């Protein structure tokens, strides 16, 4: 790669689509963000193309200056085929995203799921730097993961690895979007926070959560609960503590199986910080096997909401050079 060549990272989420222009050291040159057009798969692909064109023209660059494009999409991805198989929050089903973008731009395009690209971001630019056996767990509305073993991402046989959100924690637990019961993400994600908060309010518990939600139970989300907890609301604190403990159970399984050096937590729920991190760490230290529990460091992510776009660019750089 020459000094005057660049990479583009794209993060396609259920609400926002973000693009970032970086140089060969993955330093940020410029970035753009828009609301995702949820009309159709075609509209999303067109919007991605337009966002990249805008990023190029805004920086007086042409597509010949770009060596590769990395894309992260929230959903099930077939990495080898470059296809979005299915997405729970986007109208993308069996969309050949990689081919459509490569045909349009004429440069290599690499497509992966949002949790894997976030893991790439943290591995190369965030808290996973220099850590060979590294796992990044994204805890937002759902839960996803990215696993690095000896510095290589582990994708599994069909490229759908690290769906840690669907390990079953409680067979009698709530029904999951995947059809099973008691998956990790039904107990420890943003949707679990909302469910617990609504149950507390419906049960007549006195809590600031409803005040922060402007008196409307439908406005209750993870951020509202986190704000109430920061104001020392006992119900909100109890919910986040419970969520943190469930996160600890999920992490214990991961720690016992993979014996990683570090696990980083990213995603919206992780922004509650020590309110969820401390109970999660406590559970791992009490329940996970020794020496695995002693070896692992569990930390919060460093890149915040840029992990996806930066990770998409890092994915493109790694795939290009591998
Ligand atoms: Zn599930």
Boltz pocket constraint, residues with backbone or C-beta under 6 A from the ligand:
constraints:
  - pocket:
      binder: B
      contacts: [[A, 165], [A, 166], [A, 176], [A, 177], [A, 178], [A, 179], [A, 180], [A, 183]]
      max_distance: 6.0
